[in-house]
């Protein structure tokens, strides 16, 4: 017959593995509760593993002390089990306790053993955020590609919240207030607003729910790519035969986005998209320049595209652009001789000899531009009609 004392000793040896396992489980639970979008992916990061390891070592250290000093905590039976539970769970409570709290600036600081784990957890949060930032950025760009902020700002959050069954109404209301504040920003492009919307929804409902919601709504929240008005006008003044491929080269030289390999791949994609236009002489010059502009805008953005056009404006200017410049210079000289200020084209005005503006490829005029138009007086409409 086996010796009961020997069996008890073997079981007590197993607790040297069980106690740190319980401590590690407490640490994992604490980490995954702080990341809603991908809790288990966050727990697999290096900083999170370090935090879990510290929790396991703290529990093991407490168990070793309890066994060495033979603390029984008043138990007569199952003493080893009581010691193991006190070590694993009690150590977590001890290291999260504080004697008192003091306010430093806007932050409450606990004074006691808890300060160690607070600092460690804060550092773990920041490190996990840094490691998760890159994949989250890539995921939200992929999921929200082609989504219009104006079409999605109300329908997409509502659909995501309905897919979930445990989002409280108070949290939904707070989310909508944040979206309203985001929508009111005048300086932020819609392309950036829609990415922020995706990230906030990812935090609230998770990546899988967001991806399913975008796929389900489909074309209902998809919007066309649009050029800023000043970029569109600058493109229409250029000659396609002169601008391609010079404008492509200049735009990617001026762009600082991505690695050299990524830029080269994007440049190759633009050239592949636009090259067939060189074999279609029946297409209007304005249509070709619009396609070139949209292709470049999706890779380098409006600001870089406009800067590239301005950099080579004289070299790619078409005949209509030269006529417009000559007319403007003649008008300026005439006004100067008469002692009058030359007139300038107000934002949103029409440039002579320019292809009429299509609303599906030109971004709408902002409130700031509209205020400028009102201050400047009546602005001619496209097609020559005036108000």
Short mmCIF file of the C-alpha atoms (twelve columns), coordinates in Angstrom:
data_MODEL
# 
_entry.id   MODEL 
# 
loop_
_atom_site.group_PDB 
_atom_site.id 
_atom_site.type_symbol 
_atom_site.label_atom_id 
_atom_site.label_alt_id 
_atom_site.label_comp_id 
_atom_site.label_asym_id 
_atom_site.label_seq_id 
_atom_site.Cartn_x 
_atom_site.Cartn_y 
_atom_site.Cartn_z 
_atom_site.pdbx_PDB_model_num 
ATOM 1   C CA . UNK A 1   0.000   0.000   0.000   1 
ATOM 2   C CA . UNK A 2   1.280   3.448   -0.863  1 
ATOM 3   C CA . UNK A 3   2.328   5.695   1.975   1 
ATOM 4   C CA . UNK A 4   -0.291  8.501   2.452   1 
ATOM 5   C CA . UNK A 5   2.432   10.866  3.606   1 
ATOM 6   C CA . UNK A 6   4.371   10.242  0.397   1 
ATOM 7   C CA . UNK A 7   1.284   10.880  -1.736  1 
ATOM 8   C CA . UNK A 8   0.593   14.116  0.144   1 
ATOM 9   C CA . UNK A 9   4.171   15.239  -0.444  1 
ATOM 10  C CA . UNK A 10  3.903   14.500  -4.157  1 
ATOM 11  C CA . UNK A 11  0.670   16.515  -4.338  1 
ATOM 12  C CA . UNK A 12  2.330   19.390  -2.516  1 
ATOM 13  C CA . UNK A 13  5.091   19.308  -5.122  1 
ATOM 14  C CA . UNK A 14  2.496   19.682  -7.871  1 
ATOM 15  C CA . UNK A 15  1.278   22.911  -6.277  1 
ATOM 16  C CA . UNK A 16  4.656   24.449  -7.094  1 
ATOM 17  C CA . UNK A 17  3.377   24.331  -10.678 1 
ATOM 18  C CA . UNK A 18  -0.302  24.919  -9.926  1 
ATOM 19  C CA . UNK A 19  0.137   28.093  -7.883  1 
ATOM 20  C CA . UNK A 20  2.085   30.032  -10.550 1 
ATOM 21  C CA . UNK A 21  -0.419  28.750  -13.138 1 
ATOM 22  C CA . UNK A 22  -3.254  30.343  -11.156 1 
ATOM 23  C CA . UNK A 23  -1.246  33.558  -10.838 1 
ATOM 24  C CA . UNK A 24  -0.599  33.564  -14.586 1 
ATOM 25  C CA . UNK A 25  -4.320  33.048  -15.259 1 
ATOM 26  C CA . UNK A 26  -5.103  36.119  -13.153 1 
ATOM 27  C CA . UNK A 27  -2.588  38.148  -15.173 1 
ATOM 28  C CA . UNK A 28  -3.993  36.934  -18.513 1 
ATOM 29  C CA . UNK A 29  -7.528  37.817  -17.419 1 
ATOM 30  C CA . UNK A 30  -6.420  41.310  -16.481 1 
ATOM 31  C CA . UNK A 31  -4.709  41.866  -19.839 1 
ATOM 32  C CA . UNK A 32  -7.507  40.586  -22.076 1 
ATOM 33  C CA . UNK A 33  -10.082 42.673  -20.213 1 
ATOM 34  C CA . UNK A 34  -8.326  45.844  -21.376 1 
ATOM 35  C CA . UNK A 35  -8.406  45.162  -25.141 1 
ATOM 36  C CA . UNK A 36  -11.822 44.762  -26.744 1 
ATOM 37  C CA . UNK A 37  -10.810 44.575  -30.388 1 
ATOM 38  C CA . UNK A 38  -8.475  41.568  -30.124 1 
ATOM 39  C CA . UNK A 39  -8.041  40.522  -26.487 1 
ATOM 40  C CA . UNK A 40  -6.244  37.232  -27.072 1 
ATOM 41  C CA . UNK A 41  -3.907  38.733  -29.651 1 
ATOM 42  C CA . UNK A 42  -2.965  41.396  -27.101 1 
ATOM 43  C CA . UNK A 43  -2.226  38.664  -24.546 1 
ATOM 44  C CA . UNK A 44  0.268   37.104  -26.978 1 
ATOM 45  C CA . UNK A 45  2.460   40.197  -27.229 1 
ATOM 46  C CA . UNK A 46  5.841   40.275  -25.502 1 
ATOM 47  C CA . UNK A 47  4.936   42.905  -22.865 1 
ATOM 48  C CA . UNK A 48  1.743   41.051  -21.947 1 
ATOM 49  C CA . UNK A 49  3.686   37.816  -21.518 1 
ATOM 50  C CA . UNK A 50  6.137   39.623  -19.244 1 
ATOM 51  C CA . UNK A 51  3.252   40.909  -17.114 1 
ATOM 52  C CA . UNK A 52  1.763   37.416  -16.870 1 
ATOM 53  C CA . UNK A 53  5.168   36.019  -15.883 1 
ATOM 54  C CA . UNK A 54  5.517   38.568  -13.078 1 
ATOM 55  C CA . UNK A 55  2.093   37.553  -11.742 1 
ATOM 56  C CA . UNK A 56  3.098   33.882  -11.824 1 
ATOM 57  C CA . UNK A 57  6.399   34.558  -10.032 1 
ATOM 58  C CA . UNK A 58  4.636   36.655  -7.377  1 
ATOM 59  C CA . UNK A 59  2.251   33.776  -6.626  1 
ATOM 60  C CA . UNK A 60  5.112   31.263  -6.527  1 
ATOM 61  C CA . UNK A 61  7.150   33.504  -4.213  1 
ATOM 62  C CA . UNK A 62  4.205   33.784  -1.811  1 
ATOM 63  C CA . UNK A 63  3.701   30.003  -1.842  1 
ATOM 64  C CA . UNK A 64  7.368   29.343  -1.049  1 
ATOM 65  C CA . UNK A 65  7.230   31.732  1.916   1 
ATOM 66  C CA . UNK A 66  4.021   30.159  3.234   1 
ATOM 67  C CA . UNK A 67  5.429   26.637  3.011   1 
ATOM 68  C CA . UNK A 68  8.779   27.537  4.567   1 
ATOM 69  C CA . UNK A 69  7.167   29.284  7.555   1 
ATOM 70  C CA . UNK A 70  4.413   26.636  7.687   1 
ATOM 71  C CA . UNK A 71  1.510   29.071  7.822   1 
ATOM 72  C CA . UNK A 72  -1.680  26.990  8.156   1 
ATOM 73  C CA . UNK A 73  -4.211  29.855  8.422   1 
ATOM 74  C CA . UNK A 74  -6.220  27.898  11.005  1 
ATOM 75  C CA . UNK A 75  -6.848  24.927  8.728   1 
ATOM 76  C CA . UNK A 76  -6.821  21.439  10.232  1 
ATOM 77  C CA . UNK A 77  -7.507  19.470  7.049   1 
ATOM 78  C CA . UNK A 78  -6.375  20.060  3.483   1 
ATOM 79  C CA . UNK A 79  -3.679  22.393  4.745   1 
ATOM 80  C CA . UNK A 80  -1.679  22.255  1.513   1 
ATOM 81  C CA . UNK A 81  -4.743  23.196  -0.556  1 
ATOM 82  C CA . UNK A 82  -5.452  26.166  1.705   1 
ATOM 83  C CA . UNK A 83  -1.830  27.266  1.494   1 
ATOM 84  C CA . UNK A 84  -1.888  27.034  -2.309  1 
ATOM 85  C CA . UNK A 85  -5.103  29.047  -2.652  1 
ATOM 86  C CA . UNK A 86  -3.909  31.716  -0.240  1 
ATOM 87  C CA . UNK A 87  -0.600  31.988  -2.079  1 
ATOM 88  C CA . UNK A 88  -2.096  32.185  -5.575  1 
ATOM 89  C CA . UNK A 89  -5.117  34.380  -4.910  1 
ATOM 90  C CA . UNK A 90  -3.956  36.150  -1.762  1 
ATOM 91  C CA . UNK A 91  -0.730  37.333  -3.348  1 
ATOM 92  C CA . UNK A 92  -2.718  38.928  -6.169  1 
ATOM 93  C CA . UNK A 93  -4.888  40.734  -3.620  1 
ATOM 94  C CA . UNK A 94  -1.832  41.813  -1.607  1 
ATOM 95  C CA . UNK A 95  0.062   43.220  -4.595  1 
ATOM 96  C CA . UNK A 96  -3.050  45.133  -5.667  1 
ATOM 97  C CA . UNK A 97  -3.762  46.662  -2.256  1 
ATOM 98  C CA . UNK A 98  -2.850  50.177  -1.165  1 
ATOM 99  C CA . UNK A 99  -2.574  51.918  2.181   1 
ATOM 100 C CA . UNK A 100 -3.988  55.182  0.845   1 
ATOM 101 C CA . UNK A 101 -4.245  57.173  -2.378  1 
ATOM 102 C CA . UNK A 102 -2.881  60.603  -3.157  1 
ATOM 103 C CA . UNK A 103 -3.686  62.903  -6.075  1 
ATOM 104 C CA . UNK A 104 -0.765  63.983  -8.249  1 
ATOM 105 C CA . UNK A 105 -2.016  66.444  -10.834 1 
ATOM 106 C CA . UNK A 106 -5.026  64.752  -12.440 1 
ATOM 107 C CA . UNK A 107 -3.948  61.215  -11.505 1 
ATOM 108 C CA . UNK A 108 -4.732  59.192  -8.368  1 
ATOM 109 C CA . UNK A 109 -1.583  57.416  -7.175  1 
ATOM 110 C CA . UNK A 110 -1.880  54.450  -4.790  1 
ATOM 111 C CA . UNK A 111 0.689   54.270  -2.019  1 
ATOM 112 C CA . UNK A 112 1.452   50.694  -1.113  1 
ATOM 113 C CA . UNK A 113 2.213   47.399  -2.859  1 
ATOM 114 C CA . UNK A 114 -0.272  48.268  -5.630  1 
ATOM 115 C CA . UNK A 115 1.995   50.991  -7.008  1 
ATOM 116 C CA . UNK A 116 4.379   48.342  -8.353  1 
ATOM 117 C CA . UNK A 117 1.696   46.563  -10.385 1 
ATOM 118 C CA . UNK A 118 0.133   49.872  -11.470 1 
ATOM 119 C CA . UNK A 119 3.412   51.002  -12.985 1 
ATOM 120 C CA . UNK A 120 3.989   47.587  -14.543 1 
ATOM 121 C CA . UNK A 121 0.458   47.450  -15.981 1 
ATOM 122 C CA . UNK A 122 0.759   51.002  -17.351 1 
ATOM 123 C CA . UNK A 123 4.023   50.100  -19.094 1 
ATOM 124 C CA . UNK A 124 2.433   46.896  -20.410 1 
ATOM 125 C CA . UNK A 125 -0.522  48.848  -21.809 1 
ATOM 126 C CA . UNK A 126 1.736   51.256  -23.678 1 
ATOM 127 C CA . UNK A 127 3.954   48.483  -25.010 1 
ATOM 128 C CA . UNK A 128 0.943   46.434  -26.164 1 
ATOM 129 C CA . UNK A 129 -0.509  49.516  -27.843 1 
ATOM 130 C CA . UNK A 130 2.730   50.065  -29.746 1 
ATOM 131 C CA . UNK A 131 2.892   46.453  -30.890 1 
ATOM 132 C CA . UNK A 132 -0.786  46.397  -31.902 1 
ATOM 133 C CA . UNK A 133 -0.668  49.782  -33.674 1 
ATOM 134 C CA . UNK A 134 0.816   48.534  -36.946 1 
ATOM 135 C CA . UNK A 135 -1.535  45.563  -37.525 1 
ATOM 136 C CA . UNK A 136 -4.529  47.661  -36.410 1 
ATOM 137 C CA . UNK A 137 -3.586  50.379  -38.887 1 
ATOM 138 C CA . UNK A 138 -3.270  47.877  -41.728 1 
ATOM 139 C CA . UNK A 139 -6.571  46.217  -40.788 1 
ATOM 140 C CA . UNK A 140 -8.597  49.434  -40.611 1 
ATOM 141 C CA . UNK A 141 -7.207  50.661  -43.953 1 
ATOM 142 C CA . UNK A 142 -8.159  47.334  -45.558 1 
ATOM 143 C CA . UNK A 143 -11.635 47.181  -43.997 1 
ATOM 144 C CA . UNK A 144 -12.615 50.836  -44.540 1 
ATOM 145 C CA . UNK A 145 -11.228 51.126  -48.076 1 
ATOM 146 C CA . UNK A 146 -13.713 52.954  -50.277 1 
ATOM 147 C CA . UNK A 147 -16.109 53.743  -47.413 1 
ATOM 148 C CA . UNK A 148 -17.586 57.252  -47.406 1 
ATOM 149 C CA . UNK A 149 -17.578 58.973  -44.023 1 
ATOM 150 C CA . UNK A 150 -20.797 60.873  -44.711 1 
ATOM 151 C CA . UNK A 151 -22.628 57.705  -45.768 1 
ATOM 152 C CA . UNK A 152 -21.224 55.553  -42.946 1 
ATOM 153 C CA . UNK A 153 -21.169 57.912  -39.948 1 
ATOM 154 C CA . UNK A 154 -24.735 57.004  -38.887 1 
ATOM 155 C CA . UNK A 155 -25.540 53.691  -40.562 1 
ATOM 156 C CA . UNK A 156 -22.315 51.793  -39.835 1 
ATOM 157 C CA . UNK A 157 -22.209 52.384  -36.030 1 
ATOM 158 C CA . UNK A 158 -25.937 51.619  -35.716 1 
ATOM 159 C CA . UNK A 159 -25.540 48.377  -37.674 1 
ATOM 160 C CA . UNK A 160 -22.485 47.336  -35.620 1 
ATOM 161 C CA . UNK A 161 -24.301 47.992  -32.331 1 
ATOM 162 C CA . UNK A 162 -27.309 45.988  -33.501 1 
ATOM 163 C CA . UNK A 163 -25.044 43.078  -34.417 1 
ATOM 164 C CA . UNK A 164 -23.738 43.113  -30.852 1 
ATOM 165 C CA . UNK A 165 -26.142 42.204  -28.058 1 
ATOM 166 C CA . UNK A 166 -24.378 43.620  -25.028 1 
ATOM 167 C CA . UNK A 167 -23.474 47.224  -25.905 1 
ATOM 168 C CA . UNK A 168 -25.222 49.445  -23.317 1 
ATOM 169 C CA . UNK A 169 -27.268 52.397  -24.555 1 
ATOM 170 C CA . UNK A 170 -25.105 54.827  -22.578 1 
ATOM 171 C CA . UNK A 171 -21.973 53.657  -24.403 1 
ATOM 172 C CA . UNK A 172 -23.744 53.987  -27.759 1 
ATOM 173 C CA . UNK A 173 -24.790 57.538  -26.899 1 
ATOM 174 C CA . UNK A 174 -21.238 58.509  -25.923 1 
ATOM 175 C CA . UNK A 175 -19.960 56.987  -29.156 1 
ATOM 176 C CA . UNK A 176 -22.345 59.091  -31.245 1 
ATOM 177 C CA . UNK A 177 -21.233 62.258  -29.454 1 
ATOM 178 C CA . UNK A 178 -17.626 61.459  -30.355 1 
ATOM 179 C CA . UNK A 179 -18.621 60.848  -33.996 1 
ATOM 180 C CA . UNK A 180 -20.462 64.188  -34.109 1 
ATOM 181 C CA . UNK A 181 -17.329 65.925  -32.841 1 
ATOM 182 C CA . UNK A 182 -15.276 64.113  -35.482 1 
ATOM 183 C CA . UNK A 183 -17.708 65.133  -38.229 1 
ATOM 184 C CA . UNK A 184 -17.547 68.793  -37.177 1 
ATOM 185 C CA . UNK A 185 -13.802 68.985  -37.849 1 
ATOM 186 C CA . UNK A 186 -13.261 71.228  -40.884 1 
ATOM 187 C CA . UNK A 187 -9.531  70.644  -41.346 1 
ATOM 188 C CA . UNK A 188 -9.560  66.841  -41.286 1 
ATOM 189 C CA . UNK A 189 -10.082 65.154  -44.689 1 
ATOM 190 C CA . UNK A 190 -12.941 62.674  -45.004 1 
ATOM 191 C CA . UNK A 191 -10.431 59.939  -45.826 1 
ATOM 192 C CA . UNK A 192 -8.890  60.381  -42.361 1 
ATOM 193 C CA . UNK A 193 -12.268 60.731  -40.651 1 
ATOM 194 C CA . UNK A 194 -13.417 57.381  -41.997 1 
ATOM 195 C CA . UNK A 195 -10.264 55.678  -40.685 1 
ATOM 196 C CA . UNK A 196 -10.851 57.178  -37.234 1 
ATOM 197 C CA . UNK A 197 -14.445 55.961  -37.406 1 
ATOM 198 C CA . UNK A 198 -13.189 52.466  -38.198 1 
ATOM 199 C CA . UNK A 199 -10.697 52.479  -35.321 1 
ATOM 200 C CA . UNK A 200 -13.308 53.647  -32.822 1 
ATOM 201 C CA . UNK A 201 -15.729 50.961  -33.960 1 
ATOM 202 C CA . UNK A 202 -12.948 48.399  -33.805 1 
ATOM 203 C CA . UNK A 203 -12.347 49.377  -30.170 1 
ATOM 204 C CA . UNK A 204 -16.060 49.123  -29.359 1 
ATOM 205 C CA . UNK A 205 -17.152 45.956  -31.178 1 
ATOM 206 C CA . UNK A 206 -13.967 44.293  -32.413 1 
ATOM 207 C CA . UNK A 207 -12.397 43.734  -35.807 1 
ATOM 208 C CA . UNK A 208 -14.567 40.781  -36.862 1 
ATOM 209 C CA . UNK A 209 -17.847 42.610  -36.242 1 
ATOM 210 C CA . UNK A 210 -16.622 45.727  -38.062 1 
ATOM 211 C CA . UNK A 211 -15.469 43.679  -41.043 1 
ATOM 212 C CA . UNK A 212 -18.792 41.830  -41.202 1 
ATOM 213 C CA . UNK A 213 -20.777 45.077  -40.956 1 
ATOM 214 C CA . UNK A 214 -18.834 46.795  -43.756 1 
ATOM 215 C CA . UNK A 215 -19.236 43.731  -45.976 1 
ATOM 216 C CA . UNK A 216 -22.975 43.539  -45.249 1 
ATOM 217 C CA . UNK A 217 -23.658 47.213  -45.962 1 
ATOM 218 C CA . UNK A 218 -21.478 47.046  -49.069 1 
ATOM 219 C CA . UNK A 219 -22.286 49.642  -51.717 1 
ATOM 220 C CA . UNK A 220 -24.686 51.451  -49.365 1 
ATOM 221 C CA . UNK A 221 -21.745 53.101  -47.605 1 
ATOM 222 C CA . UNK A 222 -19.244 53.142  -50.466 1 
ATOM 223 C CA . UNK A 223 -18.311 56.520  -51.950 1 
ATOM 224 C CA . UNK A 224 -16.291 57.597  -55.001 1 
ATOM 225 C CA . UNK A 225 -12.785 59.018  -54.800 1 
ATOM 226 C CA . UNK A 226 -12.836 62.809  -55.119 1 
ATOM 227 C CA . UNK A 227 -10.262 65.403  -56.036 1 
ATOM 228 C CA . UNK A 228 -10.011 68.724  -54.255 1 
ATOM 229 C CA . UNK A 229 -11.261 71.576  -56.435 1 
ATOM 230 C CA . UNK A 230 -7.887  73.304  -56.687 1 
ATOM 231 C CA . UNK A 231 -6.216  70.012  -57.633 1 
ATOM 232 C CA . UNK A 232 -8.861  69.347  -60.285 1 
ATOM 233 C CA . UNK A 233 -8.416  72.820  -61.826 1 
ATOM 234 C CA . UNK A 234 -4.631  72.442  -61.858 1 
ATOM 235 C CA . UNK A 235 -4.958  69.070  -63.595 1 
ATOM 236 C CA . UNK A 236 -7.280  70.451  -66.270 1 
ATOM 237 C CA . UNK A 237 -4.722  73.110  -67.168 1 
ATOM 238 C CA . UNK A 238 -2.105  70.451  -67.939 1 
ATOM 239 C CA . UNK A 239 -1.428  68.567  -71.166 1 
ATOM 240 C CA . UNK A 240 -1.617  64.796  -70.666 1 
ATOM 241 C CA . UNK A 241 1.102   64.050  -73.232 1 
ATOM 242 C CA . UNK A 242 3.475   66.341  -71.320 1 
ATOM 243 C CA . UNK A 243 2.353   65.377  -67.811 1 
ATOM 244 C CA . UNK A 244 2.669   61.608  -68.229 1 
ATOM 245 C CA . UNK A 245 4.902   60.081  -66.959 1 
ATOM 246 C CA . UNK A 246 6.742   63.211  -65.664 1 
ATOM 247 C CA . UNK A 247 4.065   64.032  -63.083 1 
ATOM 248 C CA . UNK A 248 4.125   60.459  -61.793 1 
ATOM 249 C CA . UNK A 249 7.890   60.589  -61.251 1 
ATOM 250 C CA . UNK A 250 7.769   63.980  -59.519 1 
ATOM 251 C CA . UNK A 251 4.841   63.008  -57.275 1 
ATOM 252 C CA . UNK A 252 6.583   59.905  -55.959 1 
ATOM 253 C CA . UNK A 253 9.886   61.741  -55.538 1 
ATOM 254 C CA . UNK A 254 8.117   64.348  -53.391 1 
ATOM 255 C CA . UNK A 255 6.097   61.767  -51.468 1 
ATOM 256 C CA . UNK A 256 7.553   60.560  -48.172 1 
ATOM 257 C CA . UNK A 257 5.003   57.831  -47.559 1 
ATOM 258 C CA . UNK A 258 6.092   54.218  -47.100 1 
ATOM 259 C CA . UNK A 259 9.346   52.419  -47.762 1 
ATOM 260 C CA . UNK A 260 11.223  52.720  -51.076 1 
ATOM 261 C CA . UNK A 261 9.938   49.292  -52.075 1 
ATOM 262 C CA . UNK A 262 6.329   50.271  -51.296 1 
ATOM 263 C CA . UNK A 263 6.691   53.509  -53.242 1 
ATOM 264 C CA . UNK A 264 8.146   51.696  -56.236 1 
ATOM 265 C CA . UNK A 265 5.267   49.215  -56.168 1 
ATOM 266 C CA . UNK A 266 2.715   52.051  -55.989 1 
ATOM 267 C CA . UNK A 267 4.433   53.908  -58.821 1 
ATOM 268 C CA . UNK A 268 4.395   50.781  -60.981 1 
ATOM 269 C CA . UNK A 269 0.684   50.368  -60.280 1 
ATOM 270 C CA . UNK A 270 -0.027  53.950  -61.407 1 
ATOM 271 C CA . UNK A 271 1.963   53.514  -64.610 1 
ATOM 272 C CA . UNK A 272 0.149   50.253  -65.323 1 
ATOM 273 C CA . UNK A 273 -3.240  51.912  -64.817 1 
ATOM 274 C CA . UNK A 274 -2.536  55.005  -66.921 1 
ATOM 275 C CA . UNK A 275 -0.402  53.565  -69.746 1 
ATOM 276 C CA . UNK A 276 -3.445  52.346  -71.776 1 
ATOM 277 C CA . UNK A 277 -4.661  55.968  -71.986 1 
ATOM 278 C CA . UNK A 278 -1.660  56.841  -74.165 1 
ATOM 279 C CA . UNK A 279 -3.095  54.549  -76.872 1 
ATOM 280 C CA . UNK A 280 -6.542  56.171  -76.849 1 
ATOM 281 C CA . UNK A 281 -6.270  59.459  -78.778 1 
ATOM 282 C CA . UNK A 282 -10.055 59.808  -78.969 1 
ATOM 283 C CA . UNK A 283 -10.266 60.451  -75.203 1 
ATOM 284 C CA . UNK A 284 -10.502 64.070  -74.073 1 
ATOM 285 C CA . UNK A 285 -7.373  65.550  -72.463 1 
ATOM 286 C CA . UNK A 286 -9.377  66.527  -69.382 1 
ATOM 287 C CA . UNK A 287 -10.643 62.980  -68.896 1 
ATOM 288 C CA . UNK A 288 -7.123  61.575  -69.131 1 
ATOM 289 C CA . UNK A 289 -5.778  64.100  -66.619 1 
ATOM 290 C CA . UNK A 290 -8.649  63.343  -64.234 1 
ATOM 291 C CA . UNK A 291 -7.840  59.620  -64.345 1 
ATOM 292 C CA . UNK A 292 -4.163  60.344  -63.809 1 
ATOM 293 C CA . UNK A 293 -4.989  62.634  -60.896 1 
ATOM 294 C CA . UNK A 294 -7.298  60.119  -59.208 1 
ATOM 295 C CA . UNK A 295 -4.728  57.349  -59.558 1 
ATOM 296 C CA . UNK A 296 -1.978  59.501  -58.048 1 
ATOM 297 C CA . UNK A 297 -4.226  60.898  -55.329 1 
ATOM 298 C CA . UNK A 298 -4.955  57.423  -53.980 1 
ATOM 299 C CA . UNK A 299 -1.197  56.814  -53.586 1 
ATOM 300 C CA . UNK A 300 0.288   60.179  -52.557 1 
ATOM 301 C CA . UNK A 301 -2.664  62.324  -51.444 1 
ATOM 302 C CA . UNK A 302 -4.007  65.700  -52.559 1 
ATOM 303 C CA . UNK A 303 -1.285  67.821  -50.928 1 
ATOM 304 C CA . UNK A 304 1.640   66.014  -52.578 1 
ATOM 305 C CA . UNK A 305 -0.195  65.832  -55.910 1 
ATOM 306 C CA . UNK A 306 -0.881  69.580  -55.919 1 
ATOM 307 C CA . UNK A 307 2.724   70.346  -54.952 1 
ATOM 308 C CA . UNK A 308 3.998   68.113  -57.777 1 
ATOM 309 C CA . UNK A 309 1.735   69.835  -60.316 1 
ATOM 310 C CA . UNK A 310 2.914   73.264  -59.181 1 
ATOM 311 C CA . UNK A 311 6.532   72.114  -59.356 1 
ATOM 312 C CA . UNK A 312 6.286   71.238  -63.067 1 
ATOM 313 C CA . UNK A 313 3.400   73.539  -64.015 1 
ATOM 314 C CA . UNK A 314 5.261   75.383  -66.777 1 
ATOM 315 C CA . UNK A 315 6.544   72.169  -68.329 1 
ATOM 316 C CA . UNK A 316 3.186   70.381  -68.522 1 
ATOM 317 C CA . UNK A 317 0.884   73.326  -69.189 1 
ATOM 318 C CA . UNK A 318 -1.472  72.862  -72.117 1 
ATOM 319 C CA . UNK A 319 -2.456  75.458  -74.699 1 
ATOM 320 C CA . UNK A 320 -5.608  76.420  -72.798 1 
ATOM 321 C CA . UNK A 321 -3.586  76.937  -69.656 1 
ATOM 322 C CA . UNK A 322 -1.166  79.231  -71.467 1 
ATOM 323 C CA . UNK A 323 -4.067  81.220  -72.928 1 
ATOM 324 C CA . UNK A 324 -5.620  81.579  -69.485 1 
ATOM 325 C CA . UNK A 325 -2.314  82.789  -68.049 1 
ATOM 326 C CA . UNK A 326 -1.846  85.285  -70.897 1 
ATOM 327 C CA . UNK A 327 -5.381  86.603  -70.449 1 
ATOM 328 C CA . UNK A 328 -4.838  86.958  -66.721 1 
ATOM 329 C CA . UNK A 329 -1.547  88.815  -67.261 1 
ATOM 330 C CA . UNK A 330 -3.164  91.157  -69.836 1 
ATOM 331 C CA . UNK A 331 -6.079  91.826  -67.518 1 
ATOM 332 C CA . UNK A 332 -3.703  92.493  -64.648 1 
ATOM 333 C CA . UNK A 333 -1.704  94.951  -66.724 1 
ATOM 334 C CA . UNK A 334 -4.882  96.762  -67.812 1 
ATOM 335 C CA . UNK A 335 -6.086  97.074  -64.252 1 
ATOM 336 C CA . UNK A 336 -2.678  98.276  -63.122 1 
ATOM 337 C CA . UNK A 337 -2.705  101.020 -65.787 1 
ATOM 338 C CA . UNK A 338 -6.151  102.141 -64.641 1 
ATOM 339 C CA . UNK A 339 -5.069  102.093 -61.010 1 
ATOM 340 C CA . UNK A 340 -7.375  99.176  -60.173 1 
ATOM 341 C CA . UNK A 341 -6.658  95.919  -58.392 1 
ATOM 342 C CA . UNK A 342 -6.656  92.897  -60.705 1 
ATOM 343 C CA . UNK A 343 -9.549  90.493  -60.155 1 
ATOM 344 C CA . UNK A 344 -8.783  87.012  -58.926 1 
ATOM 345 C CA . UNK A 345 -10.753 83.833  -59.335 1 
ATOM 346 C CA . UNK A 346 -12.653 83.149  -56.115 1 
ATOM 347 C CA . UNK A 347 -12.563 79.619  -54.656 1 
ATOM 348 C CA . UNK A 348 -15.051 77.476  -56.509 1 
ATOM 349 C CA . UNK A 349 -15.087 79.778  -59.577 1 
ATOM 350 C CA . UNK A 350 -14.831 78.613  -63.171 1 
ATOM 351 C CA . UNK A 351 -11.683 78.744  -65.223 1 
ATOM 352 C CA . UNK A 352 -12.183 79.538  -68.943 1 
ATOM 353 C CA . UNK A 353 -11.541 76.705  -71.410 1 
ATOM 354 C CA . UNK A 354 -11.623 74.105  -68.627 1 
ATOM 355 C CA . UNK A 355 -13.688 70.936  -68.844 1 
ATOM 356 C CA . UNK A 356 -16.901 71.374  -66.775 1 
ATOM 357 C CA . UNK A 357 -16.522 70.082  -63.239 1 
ATOM 358 C CA . UNK A 358 -18.161 66.751  -62.478 1 
ATOM 359 C CA . UNK A 359 -19.505 66.517  -58.915 1 
ATOM 360 C CA . UNK A 360 -18.544 62.857  -58.627 1 
ATOM 361 C CA . UNK A 361 -14.820 63.518  -58.987 1 
ATOM 362 C CA . UNK A 362 -14.486 66.905  -57.274 1 
ATOM 363 C CA . UNK A 363 -14.672 67.279  -53.525 1 
ATOM 364 C CA . UNK A 364 -17.398 69.668  -52.325 1 
ATOM 365 C CA . UNK A 365 -16.450 73.203  -51.365 1 
ATOM 366 C CA . UNK A 366 -15.946 73.574  -47.614 1 
ATOM 367 C CA . UNK A 367 -17.746 76.061  -45.380 1 
ATOM 368 C CA . UNK A 368 -14.631 78.214  -45.374 1 
ATOM 369 C CA . UNK A 369 -14.630 78.350  -49.178 1 
ATOM 370 C CA . UNK A 370 -18.346 79.150  -49.214 1 
ATOM 371 C CA . UNK A 371 -17.802 82.047  -46.836 1 
ATOM 372 C CA . UNK A 372 -15.057 83.365  -49.100 1 
ATOM 373 C CA . UNK A 373 -17.374 83.078  -52.114 1 
ATOM 374 C CA . UNK A 374 -20.066 85.053  -50.319 1 
ATOM 375 C CA . UNK A 375 -17.609 87.774  -49.401 1 
ATOM 376 C CA . UNK A 376 -16.351 87.946  -52.983 1 
ATOM 377 C CA . UNK A 377 -19.857 88.445  -54.420 1 
ATOM 378 C CA . UNK A 378 -21.694 86.453  -57.091 1 
ATOM 379 C CA . UNK A 379 -19.643 83.647  -58.540 1 
ATOM 380 C CA . UNK A 380 -20.223 82.471  -62.147 1 
ATOM 381 C CA . UNK A 381 -21.634 78.970  -62.429 1 
ATOM 382 C CA . UNK A 382 -20.268 76.207  -64.636 1 
ATOM 383 C CA . UNK A 383 -21.395 76.639  -68.186 1 
ATOM 384 C CA . UNK A 384 -21.271 80.443  -68.086 1 
ATOM 385 C CA . UNK A 385 -24.562 81.056  -66.241 1 
ATOM 386 C CA . UNK A 386 -24.538 83.505  -63.372 1 
ATOM 387 C CA . UNK A 387 -26.807 83.906  -60.358 1 
# 
